[in-house]
Every structure is written in C-alpha cells, then in structure tokens.
Amino acid sequence: MKPTLVFLLVMLALLTVVFGVLTQREDGAPVPVVGESLIPAGGIDFGRLLPLWSAIPFAGILLSIALFPLFAPRFWSAHFGKVTLFWSLAFALPFLFAFRGHLGAAGHEILNVYVVDYLPFIILLWALYTVSGGIVVEGSLRGTPFTNLVLLVLGTAVASWVGTTGASMLMVRPLLRANAARRHKAHIFVFFIFLVSNIGGCLTPLGDPPLFLGFLHGVPFFWTFALWPEMLTAAGLVLAVFLVLDLYYYSRERALPPVPVGEGVRLRGMLNLLFLAGIVGGVLMSGILRLGAVRLLGFSLEVQDLLRDAVLLMMGAGAYVFTRQELRDQNGCTWHAIKEVAILFAGIFMTIIPALAILKAGKAGALAPLVSALETPAQYFWATGVLSSFLDNAPTYLTFFNSALGRFFPGMLEPDAVAALLREQALFLKAIACGAVFMGANTY
C-alpha cells in the first residue's frame, strides 16, 4: 500500500475518534433528541450540537479548490478527485461515528443533501453544458470596441437562459476570433468573465448555480427577475468602464487586417435551441405546478421536481445524441470540465452539511457571533461577495441563505422560513444573491 494512502487512512481514523470523543456528552449519555419541529427528518437538531470546527473540511475543500490550481496545478489536475475524497471522508466518517447512537438520522442528513440538492444541481449543469456545447456561433468579425461591446451585451443577455457556463462557451470563440489580430486584448476577456460568466446570470435560476440552489430551497423561479435593476446597474457600470478601456487600447493598435469577404455571422447547431427551450420549460414547470409528493428511499420528493429532472435528462440526452461532434470540437467542449465540476461539488455538498446546520440554528449554534454581527442587507451583500470572491459562490450563497433563515426564523421549517423571508425580509435575500453572483468573478 502506498505511504500516501496509509497516511490519509491514519489521519481519517484519528479525526473520527477525536470528533467522536469531543462531541460526546460529559455524562456519556447519547446525543439528545429534540422536537420534530427542528429537524423533522431525523429528530436531531445537529446545528445546536455540532462544534464550529466540524466545518474545517468545508473550509479545506474550498481552499484546496482556490489554491491548488494556483500553486500546484499539475498536482491538482492529477489528484483533485483524491483531495475531494479526503475532505469528504474527513467530515463523513467522524460525523457518523460521533452520532453512532443515531446512525439513521446522521445517515439521513448526508443522503438528504445529495438527493435534495446535489443531484438536481448537477443534472441542470450537465444538461445546460451538453446543450450549449453544441451551439456554435461562426463567422469573422473585426474586434472593434463597438463589436466587442455588442458581443459582451449579447452574452450578458443570454446568460440567464443558457447559464453562465453555456453563455461563456457560446460567446468566447467569436470574441477570440474577432480579436485575434489585436495586441492589447487581455482586458477584453477579464470583462467577459465579469459580465457573461457572472453578472449576466442573475435573472433566473438557470443563470447561475447559486440561484438554482435557492430555487431548490423554495425561492420562486420568477423571483430573481426582481434583480433586474441591480443587474442593469452593475452591468451598465462595468460595460462603461470596458468601453473606455477598449477605446484607449484600440487607439494604440496598428492597422488590422480586413474581415474576409463573405464570412458573415451565423448560428449552427440550432436544433439545440429546442432542447434549451425544453430545459427552461422543465425548470419553470417545477416552480409552477404542485403535483404532490411521493416517498422514495425514505425521502419525501415532490412529483414536479422528479418530472423536472427527467425532462432535463431527456433534453441533455437528446442534445448528446443529435449534436455532431464537429460542433463540440469547434466550441472546445470536452467532458472533463463537467466531470471535474461533478466531483468537486460532490465533496462540497458533503462538507457543507455542518456549516448549514449550524447557521440554521441561528443564535443557538456555534456561529452565533456571525449571525448576530450581520445586521443589515449591506453587510450580507459584502460578506457574501467577499467570500464568493475567494471561494465558490454556490456554497457561499447557500451558507448566507441559511444564515438569514437562522437569524430571522430559527427553528422554523424551511418552506415556512423561506416564505417568511421572501415576504418580510426580501432585501436580505437580494443582497445575498447579488453578492454571490456579481463578485464570483473577482478571482478564479
């Protein structure tokens, strides 16, 4: 057995024992069971029982994602799956050991996050990635400031409907071709990341992963349309700065070659627009219809949500079967990217469990100082934005979303708490959504 593997197994075993000892009550009694109103699925309020350091694996995996590609890119490319597995087990094994007297409830807590959050999340990302990867914008354009501005506006406009990843794949190739002959062009793609890959996705749950997580937790599909003033303000300011910079750098360019005659802009892979419409319809349907619930593997699942996931899978499968590989090659679309996302988020959703549970407990949890310190929407906006700048914005959104629920409606069932948040404290959710979406581009 490799020394590295032995070391990892020993570390996991030690973490399991230490976690179990430190979370045991002094009198040796089993973990107390609290009212069904707090955690109806398992009867245990994990948020009040878990120590703050139980979220260390969550911080570890996010910092690994942020730092390894920067400081050890070769190691990360070869071993990101192993790193993800380590941090996942660093939480799961100690957690199950500590609550071994209530193993069913602890196991349910882990499975719940995968069934309710992870699977729908990955299905949506895969479907959008598969569909958008087969839509190609062809043609030659001259990379003038006006042309670049138009491409950025178009990309920003479609990002809420094909997802920021899909819009980026769709628009980056035309932008690269248009500016191939320019010397000063790095700033163009920085602003592309700001606008198309982030800000443009804030109008629908399809646009950006954080908003889809909010949708899965009860935020209505059309609620994010209310963010249009914030989006227009942010996008307008960023576009204005871009135009000034691009005009300056364009004035320093030498003569550019003419655009080849007869190479107009055209769209290929248009069949995928039908599959895209199916994805939009499937998600929209799940937010409008109420078809009851079914019991599956011990979980109460809404029929319309299961139907939504089935529709997304069919749309993605249709796009995979009927799209020529030539189109995907033109977009530089490989399956490695979505595979990496699926693996990394499997770890993120595992390790985020204690952070979410503690935040849901509000002032009764280990993060009571943080819950108490965030008092205004502006503070939620900056806190969410700053963390989204250095960590992934999807778990950051979910973290502060739960912080708001824990602050204003501790102990309330989630559907009731979300409805109350939208009704009474909607500005806080707007601040969280905008912070996560707008500032996710500040770093890789």
HUGI-V737923 format. One record per residue. N is the residue number from 1. RES is the residue in one letter. SS is DSSP state (a for helix, b for strand, c for the rest). PSI is psi in whole degrees, 0 to 359 (999 if undefined). BURIAL is I if it has 9 or more other ideal C-beta (glycine too) atoms within 8 Angstrom, else O. Layout:
n=[N;N]
res=[RES;RES]
ss=[SS;SS]
psi=[PSI;PSI]
burial=[BURIAL;BURIAL]
This chain:
n=[1;2;3;4;5;6;7;8;9;10;11;12;13;14;15;16;17;18;19;20;21;22;23;24;25;26;27;28;29;30;31;32;33;34;35;36;37;38;39;40;41;42;43;44;45;46;47;48;49;50;51;52;53;54;55;56;57;58;59;60;61;62;63;64;65;66;67;68;69;70;71;72;73;74;75;76;77;78;79;80;81;82;83;84;85;86;87;88;89;90;91;92;93;94;95;96;97;98;99;100;101;102;103;104;105;106;107;108;109;110;111;112;113;114;115;116;117;118;119;120;121;122;123;124;125;126;127;128;129;130;131;132;133;134;135;136;137;138;139;140;141;142;143;144;145;146;147;148;149;150;151;152;153;154;155;156;157;158;159;160;161;162;163;164;165;166;167;168;169;170;171;172;173;174;175;176;177;178;179;180;181;182;183;184;185;186;187;188;189;190;191;192;193;194;195;196;197;198;199;200;201;202;203;204;205;206;207;208;209;210;211;212;213;214;215;216;217;218;219;220;221;222;223;224;225;226;227;228;229;230;231;232;233;234;235;236;237;238;239;240;241;242;243;244;245;246;247;248;249;250;251;252;253;254;255;256;257;258;259;260;261;262;263;264;265;266;267;268;269;270;271;272;273;274;275;276;277;278;279;280;281;282;283;284;285;286;287;288;289;290;291;292;293;294;295;296;297;298;299;300;301;302;303;304;305;306;307;308;309;310;311;312;313;314;315;316;317;318;319;320;321;322;323;324;325;326;327;328;329;330;331;332;333;334;335;336;337;338;339;340;341;342;343;344;345;346;347;348;349;350;351;352;353;354;355;356;357;358;359;360;361;362;363;364;365;366;367;368;369;370;371;372;373;374;375;376;377;378;379;380;381;382;383;384;385;386;387;388;389;390;391;392;393;394;395;396;397;398;399;400;401;402;403;404;405;406;407;408;409;410;411;412;413;414;415;416;417;418;419;420;421;422;423;424;425;426;427;428;429;430;431;432;433;434;435;436;437;438;439;440;441;442;443;444]
res=[M;K;P;T;L;V;F;L;L;V;M;L;A;L;L;T;V;V;F;G;V;L;T;Q;R;E;D;G;A;P;V;P;V;V;G;E;S;L;I;P;A;G;G;I;D;F;G;R;L;L;P;L;W;S;A;I;P;F;A;G;I;L;L;S;I;A;L;F;P;L;F;A;P;R;F;W;S;A;H;F;G;K;V;T;L;F;W;S;L;A;F;A;L;P;F;L;F;A;F;R;G;H;L;G;A;A;G;H;E;I;L;N;V;Y;V;V;D;Y;L;P;F;I;I;L;L;W;A;L;Y;T;V;S;G;G;I;V;V;E;G;S;L;R;G;T;P;F;T;N;L;V;L;L;V;L;G;T;A;V;A;S;W;V;G;T;T;G;A;S;M;L;M;V;R;P;L;L;R;A;N;A;A;R;R;H;K;A;H;I;F;V;F;F;I;F;L;V;S;N;I;G;G;C;L;T;P;L;G;D;P;P;L;F;L;G;F;L;H;G;V;P;F;F;W;T;F;A;L;W;P;E;M;L;T;A;A;G;L;V;L;A;V;F;L;V;L;D;L;Y;Y;Y;S;R;E;R;A;L;P;P;V;P;V;G;E;G;V;R;L;R;G;M;L;N;L;L;F;L;A;G;I;V;G;G;V;L;M;S;G;I;L;R;L;G;A;V;R;L;L;G;F;S;L;E;V;Q;D;L;L;R;D;A;V;L;L;M;M;G;A;G;A;Y;V;F;T;R;Q;E;L;R;D;Q;N;G;C;T;W;H;A;I;K;E;V;A;I;L;F;A;G;I;F;M;T;I;I;P;A;L;A;I;L;K;A;G;K;A;G;A;L;A;P;L;V;S;A;L;E;T;P;A;Q;Y;F;W;A;T;G;V;L;S;S;F;L;D;N;A;P;T;Y;L;T;F;F;N;S;A;L;G;R;F;F;P;G;M;L;E;P;D;A;V;A;A;L;L;R;E;Q;A;L;F;L;K;A;I;A;C;G;A;V;F;M;G;A;N;T;Y]
ss=[c;c;a;a;a;a;a;a;a;a;a;a;a;a;a;a;a;a;a;a;a;a;c;c;c;c;c;c;c;c;c;c;c;c;c;c;c;c;c;c;c;c;c;c;c;a;a;a;a;c;c;a;a;a;a;a;a;a;a;a;a;a;a;a;a;a;a;a;a;a;a;c;a;a;a;a;a;a;a;a;a;a;a;a;a;a;a;a;a;a;a;a;a;a;a;a;a;a;c;a;a;a;a;a;a;a;a;a;a;a;a;a;a;a;a;a;a;a;a;a;a;a;a;a;a;a;a;a;a;a;a;a;c;c;c;b;b;b;c;c;c;c;c;c;a;a;a;a;a;a;a;a;a;a;a;a;a;a;a;a;a;a;a;a;a;a;a;a;a;a;a;a;a;a;a;a;a;a;c;c;c;c;c;c;c;a;a;a;a;a;a;a;a;a;a;c;c;c;a;a;a;c;c;c;c;c;c;c;a;a;a;a;a;a;a;a;c;c;c;c;a;a;a;a;a;a;a;a;a;a;a;a;a;a;a;a;a;a;a;a;a;a;a;a;a;a;a;a;a;a;a;c;c;c;c;c;c;c;c;c;c;c;c;c;c;b;b;b;c;c;a;a;a;a;a;a;a;a;a;a;a;a;a;a;a;a;a;a;c;c;c;c;b;b;b;b;c;c;b;b;b;b;a;a;a;a;a;a;a;a;a;a;a;a;a;a;a;a;a;a;a;a;c;c;a;a;a;a;a;a;a;c;c;c;c;a;a;a;a;a;a;a;a;a;a;a;a;a;a;a;a;c;a;a;a;a;a;a;a;a;c;a;a;a;c;c;c;a;a;a;a;a;a;c;c;c;a;a;a;a;a;a;a;a;a;a;a;a;a;a;c;c;a;a;a;a;a;a;a;a;a;a;a;a;a;a;a;a;c;c;c;c;c;a;a;a;a;a;a;a;a;a;a;a;c;a;a;a;a;a;a;a;a;a;a;a;a;a;a;c;c;c;c;c]
psi=[138;142;322;318;319;315;315;318;319;316;318;320;317;316;320;312;313;314;315;320;314;338;1;142;152;327;4;2;157;164;131;147;133;183;149;341;344;301;84;331;318;347;5;131;84;330;328;341;330;135;161;323;353;346;5;317;326;312;323;316;323;319;326;316;323;322;322;316;337;315;337;64;322;317;315;317;324;334;16;329;320;319;317;316;319;310;326;312;331;335;311;313;310;323;312;325;317;324;36;336;343;53;325;316;320;317;323;322;321;311;327;318;331;319;316;322;304;309;310;323;311;324;316;312;317;317;314;320;317;318;310;333;344;6;122;131;115;164;163;134;152;132;60;162;321;315;314;320;315;316;320;320;316;315;319;322;323;348;327;348;330;3;151;326;315;316;323;315;322;320;342;326;311;323;322;314;319;328;16;325;355;145;319;96;357;322;331;318;338;314;329;316;316;312;301;320;354;286;320;346;12;2;341;160;341;335;311;138;320;320;328;324;320;320;318;334;17;0;124;151;315;356;323;344;335;350;5;324;319;319;314;322;309;311;320;316;316;319;322;316;318;313;318;313;318;324;319;309;327;327;342;359;148;178;130;149;152;158;131;138;139;1;74;168;134;160;129;158;34;343;331;342;327;318;324;317;323;322;313;315;321;315;318;319;318;338;347;313;152;101;13;187;157;155;126;117;34;4;145;110;135;135;319;331;320;320;320;312;324;319;316;319;320;319;317;318;320;316;322;318;318;359;128;142;332;319;319;322;322;326;355;31;112;163;355;321;311;330;316;317;316;318;313;317;337;320;320;315;331;309;345;350;308;322;316;318;318;318;324;333;351;227;354;355;179;345;28;319;320;315;321;328;329;102;335;157;323;320;321;320;310;322;315;318;315;314;324;335;333;339;182;139;340;305;331;315;312;324;310;334;313;329;318;318;318;328;313;330;57;139;352;145;143;313;319;322;319;317;319;322;316;327;321;333;43;331;329;320;324;317;318;314;313;319;316;315;314;324;3;343;355;332;168;999]
burial=[O;O;O;O;O;I;O;I;O;O;I;I;O;O;I;I;I;I;I;I;O;O;I;O;O;O;O;O;O;O;I;O;O;I;O;O;O;O;I;O;O;I;I;I;I;I;I;I;I;I;O;O;O;I;I;O;I;I;O;I;I;I;I;I;I;I;O;I;I;O;O;O;I;O;O;I;O;O;O;I;O;O;I;I;I;I;I;I;I;I;I;I;I;I;I;I;I;I;I;I;O;I;I;O;I;I;I;I;I;I;I;I;I;I;I;O;I;I;I;I;I;I;I;I;I;I;I;I;I;I;I;I;I;I;I;I;I;I;I;O;I;I;I;O;I;O;I;I;I;O;I;I;I;I;I;I;O;I;I;I;I;I;I;I;I;I;I;I;I;I;I;I;I;I;I;O;I;I;I;O;O;I;O;I;I;O;I;I;I;O;I;I;I;I;I;I;I;I;I;I;I;I;I;I;I;I;I;I;I;I;I;I;I;I;I;I;I;I;I;O;I;O;O;I;O;O;I;O;O;I;I;O;O;I;I;O;O;I;I;O;I;I;I;O;I;I;I;O;I;I;O;O;I;O;O;I;O;O;O;O;O;O;O;O;O;O;I;I;I;O;I;I;O;O;I;I;O;I;I;I;I;I;I;I;I;I;I;O;O;O;O;O;O;O;O;O;O;O;I;O;I;I;I;I;I;I;I;I;I;O;I;I;I;I;I;I;O;I;I;O;O;O;I;O;O;O;I;I;O;I;I;O;I;O;O;O;O;I;O;I;I;I;I;I;I;I;I;I;I;I;I;I;I;I;I;I;I;I;I;I;I;I;I;O;I;O;I;I;O;O;I;O;O;I;O;O;I;O;I;I;I;I;I;I;I;I;I;I;I;O;I;I;I;I;I;I;I;I;I;I;I;I;I;I;I;I;I;I;I;I;O;I;O;I;O;I;I;I;I;I;I;I;O;O;I;I;O;I;I;I;I;I;I;I;I;I;I;I;I;I;I;O;O;O]
